[in-house]
Amino acid sequence: MKTEDQTMFEVIKAARLIQEFLWGDMNDDCGLEEFKRMFRKRVIKIDEIEFSNPHWQTELKKRVLQTAAMAVNLITKLDNGKITYAGTHPHLPSNLPDYEKGKGAL
């Protein structure tokens, strides 16, 4: 039987690897606002999950994994002084304009 610590390590490691593969260039220099938008999007997506969907558990796991991976990335950047920009990104456009504060379902 796996322990929770083993599961945490495997899950977070895999989720971070996927996030870096997909968004590494953007995530390297994104600012605090872009992280806020990333979190807002996941909260909205979690709120939209319907129990009538036969795959609701998989959808929920996916969003929670994404949130955990983003949290690990953000905490690491904060601990290493790498969040130096308050906006979305110094030169790349935001991928999440619909999740600007005051927009979206929140």
PyRosetta script that sets phi, psi and omega in degrees:
from pyrosetta import init, pose_from_sequence

init()
pose = pose_from_sequence("MKTEDQTMFEVIKAARLIQEFLWGDMNDDCGLEEFKRMFRKRVIKIDEIEFSNPHWQTELKKRVLQTAAMAVNLITKLDNGKITYAGTHPHLPSNLPDYEKGKGAL")
pose.set_psi(1, 133.7)
pose.set_omega(1, 178.9)
pose.set_phi(2, -77.3)
pose.set_psi(2, 145.6)
pose.set_omega(2, 174.8)
pose.set_phi(3, -87.3)
pose.set_psi(3, 163.8)
pose.set_omega(3, 177.5)
pose.set_phi(4, -62.5)
pose.set_psi(4, -36.9)
pose.set_omega(4, 178.1)
pose.set_phi(5, -62.2)
pose.set_psi(5, -41.5)
pose.set_omega(5, 177.9)
pose.set_phi(6, -63.5)
pose.set_psi(6, -43.9)
pose.set_omega(6, 179.5)
pose.set_phi(7, -63.6)
pose.set_psi(7, -44.2)
pose.set_omega(7, 179.0)
pose.set_phi(8, -57.0)
pose.set_psi(8, -48.8)
pose.set_omega(8, -178.5)
pose.set_phi(9, -60.1)
pose.set_psi(9, -49.3)
pose.set_omega(9, -178.2)
pose.set_phi(10, -62.8)
pose.set_psi(10, -44.9)
pose.set_omega(10, -176.1)
pose.set_phi(11, -67.0)
pose.set_psi(11, -49.6)
pose.set_omega(11, -177.6)
pose.set_phi(12, -66.8)
pose.set_psi(12, -41.7)
pose.set_omega(12, 178.7)
pose.set_phi(13, -59.9)
pose.set_psi(13, -47.2)
pose.set_omega(13, -179.8)
pose.set_phi(14, -64.6)
pose.set_psi(14, -44.0)
pose.set_omega(14, -178.9)
pose.set_phi(15, -64.4)
pose.set_psi(15, -41.8)
pose.set_omega(15, 178.3)
pose.set_phi(16, -65.1)
pose.set_psi(16, -40.8)
pose.set_omega(16, 179.1)
pose.set_phi(17, -59.2)
pose.set_psi(17, -45.4)
pose.set_omega(17, 179.7)
pose.set_phi(18, -65.8)
pose.set_psi(18, -44.8)
pose.set_omega(18, 179.4)
pose.set_phi(19, -60.4)
pose.set_psi(19, -42.5)
pose.set_omega(19, 178.7)
pose.set_phi(20, -66.0)
pose.set_psi(20, -40.5)
pose.set_omega(20, 178.5)
pose.set_phi(21, -60.0)
pose.set_psi(21, -43.8)
pose.set_omega(21, -176.7)
pose.set_phi(22, -79.9)
pose.set_psi(22, -41.1)
pose.set_omega(22, -168.8)
pose.set_phi(23, -125.7)
pose.set_psi(23, 16.1)
pose.set_omega(23, -175.4)
pose.set_phi(24, -50.9)
pose.set_psi(24, -46.6)
pose.set_omega(24, -178.6)
pose.set_phi(25, -62.5)
pose.set_psi(25, -43.4)
pose.set_omega(25, -179.7)
pose.set_phi(26, -70.3)
pose.set_psi(26, -44.2)
pose.set_omega(26, -174.3)
pose.set_phi(27, -68.8)
pose.set_psi(27, -25.3)
pose.set_omega(27, -178.2)
pose.set_phi(28, -54.9)
pose.set_psi(28, -42.5)
pose.set_omega(28, -174.0)
pose.set_phi(29, -121.4)
pose.set_psi(29, 13.0)
pose.set_omega(29, -176.7)
pose.set_phi(30, -70.5)
pose.set_psi(30, 149.5)
pose.set_omega(30, -178.0)
pose.set_phi(31, -92.5)
pose.set_psi(31, -179.1)
pose.set_omega(31, -176.1)
pose.set_phi(32, -60.3)
pose.set_psi(32, -38.4)
pose.set_omega(32, -179.5)
pose.set_phi(33, -61.3)
pose.set_psi(33, -39.3)
pose.set_omega(33, 179.9)
pose.set_phi(34, -66.5)
pose.set_psi(34, -38.7)
pose.set_omega(34, 175.3)
pose.set_phi(35, -62.1)
pose.set_psi(35, -42.3)
pose.set_omega(35, 178.1)
pose.set_phi(36, -59.1)
pose.set_psi(36, -42.6)
pose.set_omega(36, 179.0)
pose.set_phi(37, -64.2)
pose.set_psi(37, -40.0)
pose.set_omega(37, 178.4)
pose.set_phi(38, -60.5)
pose.set_psi(38, -44.4)
pose.set_omega(38, 179.4)
pose.set_phi(39, -67.1)
pose.set_psi(39, -41.8)
pose.set_omega(39, 178.0)
pose.set_phi(40, -57.6)
pose.set_psi(40, -44.3)
pose.set_omega(40, -178.9)
pose.set_phi(41, -59.0)
pose.set_psi(41, -45.2)
pose.set_omega(41, -177.8)
pose.set_phi(42, -66.3)
pose.set_psi(42, -38.6)
pose.set_omega(42, 178.1)
pose.set_phi(43, -63.4)
pose.set_psi(43, -43.2)
pose.set_omega(43, 178.7)
pose.set_phi(44, -63.0)
pose.set_psi(44, -43.9)
pose.set_omega(44, -179.1)
pose.set_phi(45, -64.8)
pose.set_psi(45, -37.3)
pose.set_omega(45, 176.4)
pose.set_phi(46, -65.2)
pose.set_psi(46, -42.5)
pose.set_omega(46, 179.8)
pose.set_phi(47, -62.8)
pose.set_psi(47, -28.7)
pose.set_omega(47, -178.3)
pose.set_phi(48, -81.9)
pose.set_psi(48, -9.0)
pose.set_omega(48, -178.5)
pose.set_phi(49, -67.3)
pose.set_psi(49, 131.0)
pose.set_omega(49, -179.7)
pose.set_phi(50, -109.5)
pose.set_psi(50, 134.9)
pose.set_omega(50, 177.5)
pose.set_phi(51, -64.7)
pose.set_psi(51, -19.6)
pose.set_omega(51, 178.6)
pose.set_phi(52, -71.5)
pose.set_psi(52, -17.9)
pose.set_omega(52, 175.8)
pose.set_phi(53, -73.7)
pose.set_psi(53, 121.8)
pose.set_omega(53, -178.1)
pose.set_phi(54, -63.9)
pose.set_psi(54, -13.6)
pose.set_omega(54, -178.9)
pose.set_phi(55, -110.9)
pose.set_psi(55, 24.8)
pose.set_omega(55, -176.0)
pose.set_phi(56, -59.7)
pose.set_psi(56, -36.1)
pose.set_omega(56, -179.1)
pose.set_phi(57, -66.5)
pose.set_psi(57, -39.5)
pose.set_omega(57, 177.8)
pose.set_phi(58, -65.6)
pose.set_psi(58, -42.3)
pose.set_omega(58, 177.9)
pose.set_phi(59, -61.7)
pose.set_psi(59, -43.1)
pose.set_omega(59, 179.6)
pose.set_phi(60, -65.0)
pose.set_psi(60, -44.8)
pose.set_omega(60, 177.5)
pose.set_phi(61, -57.8)
pose.set_psi(61, -43.9)
pose.set_omega(61, -178.8)
pose.set_phi(62, -59.1)
pose.set_psi(62, -47.5)
pose.set_omega(62, -178.1)
pose.set_phi(63, -68.1)
pose.set_psi(63, -38.4)
pose.set_omega(63, 178.5)
pose.set_phi(64, -67.7)
pose.set_psi(64, -40.3)
pose.set_omega(64, 176.7)
pose.set_phi(65, -62.1)
pose.set_psi(65, -43.4)
pose.set_omega(65, 178.3)
pose.set_phi(66, -60.8)
pose.set_psi(66, -43.1)
pose.set_omega(66, -179.5)
pose.set_phi(67, -64.4)
pose.set_psi(67, -42.7)
pose.set_omega(67, 178.5)
pose.set_phi(68, -62.9)
pose.set_psi(68, -43.6)
pose.set_omega(68, 179.9)
pose.set_phi(69, -63.2)
pose.set_psi(69, -40.8)
pose.set_omega(69, 178.5)
pose.set_phi(70, -66.9)
pose.set_psi(70, -39.2)
pose.set_omega(70, 179.3)
pose.set_phi(71, -62.7)
pose.set_psi(71, -44.2)
pose.set_omega(71, 178.5)
pose.set_phi(72, -61.4)
pose.set_psi(72, -45.0)
pose.set_omega(72, 179.4)
pose.set_phi(73, -61.7)
pose.set_psi(73, -46.0)
pose.set_omega(73, -178.8)
pose.set_phi(74, -65.9)
pose.set_psi(74, -43.9)
pose.set_omega(74, 179.6)
pose.set_phi(75, -62.5)
pose.set_psi(75, -41.7)
pose.set_omega(75, 178.5)
pose.set_phi(76, -62.4)
pose.set_psi(76, -44.7)
pose.set_omega(76, 178.8)
pose.set_phi(77, -63.0)
pose.set_psi(77, -42.0)
pose.set_omega(77, 178.1)
pose.set_phi(78, -62.3)
pose.set_psi(78, -45.7)
pose.set_omega(78, -179.4)
pose.set_phi(79, -63.1)
pose.set_psi(79, -27.5)
pose.set_omega(79, -178.1)
pose.set_phi(80, -103.0)
pose.set_psi(80, 12.0)
pose.set_omega(80, 177.5)
pose.set_phi(81, 64.3)
pose.set_psi(81, 31.4)
pose.set_omega(81, -175.6)
pose.set_phi(82, -99.9)
pose.set_psi(82, 1.7)
pose.set_omega(82, 172.0)
pose.set_phi(83, -97.8)
pose.set_psi(83, 99.5)
pose.set_omega(83, -175.2)
pose.set_phi(84, -121.0)
pose.set_psi(84, 2.0)
pose.set_omega(84, -175.8)
pose.set_phi(85, -127.5)
pose.set_psi(85, 127.1)
pose.set_omega(85, -177.0)
pose.set_phi(86, -79.5)
pose.set_psi(86, -20.9)
pose.set_omega(86, -176.3)
pose.set_phi(87, -84.5)
pose.set_psi(87, -151.2)
pose.set_omega(87, -176.9)
pose.set_phi(88, -85.8)
pose.set_psi(88, -51.3)
pose.set_omega(88, 179.7)
pose.set_phi(89, -165.3)
pose.set_psi(89, 144.6)
pose.set_omega(89, -177.8)
pose.set_phi(90, -61.0)
pose.set_psi(90, -32.3)
pose.set_omega(90, -177.7)
pose.set_phi(91, -143.5)
pose.set_psi(91, -7.3)
pose.set_omega(91, 176.3)
pose.set_phi(92, -99.8)
pose.set_psi(92, 142.6)
pose.set_omega(92, 178.0)
pose.set_phi(93, -70.9)
pose.set_psi(93, 151.4)
pose.set_omega(93, 177.2)
pose.set_phi(94, -65.3)
pose.set_psi(94, 141.3)
pose.set_omega(94, 173.5)
pose.set_phi(95, -85.3)
pose.set_psi(95, -5.8)
pose.set_omega(95, -171.6)
pose.set_phi(96, -127.5)
pose.set_psi(96, 52.0)
pose.set_omega(96, -179.0)
pose.set_phi(97, -62.8)
pose.set_psi(97, -27.1)
pose.set_omega(97, -179.8)
pose.set_phi(98, -72.8)
pose.set_psi(98, -10.0)
pose.set_omega(98, -177.0)
pose.set_phi(99, -110.7)
pose.set_psi(99, 21.7)
pose.set_omega(99, 173.0)
pose.set_phi(100, -64.4)
pose.set_psi(100, 148.6)
pose.set_omega(100, -179.2)
pose.set_phi(101, -54.5)
pose.set_psi(101, 132.7)
pose.set_omega(101, -180.0)
pose.set_phi(102, 91.6)
pose.set_psi(102, -7.6)
pose.set_omega(102, 178.0)
pose.set_phi(103, -109.9)
pose.set_psi(103, 172.4)
pose.set_omega(103, 176.9)
pose.set_phi(104, 76.5)
pose.set_psi(104, -164.1)
pose.set_omega(104, -173.5)
pose.set_phi(105, -84.5)
pose.set_psi(105, -9.3)
pose.set_omega(105, -178.0)
pose.set_phi(106, -82.9)
pose.dump_pdb("model.pdb")
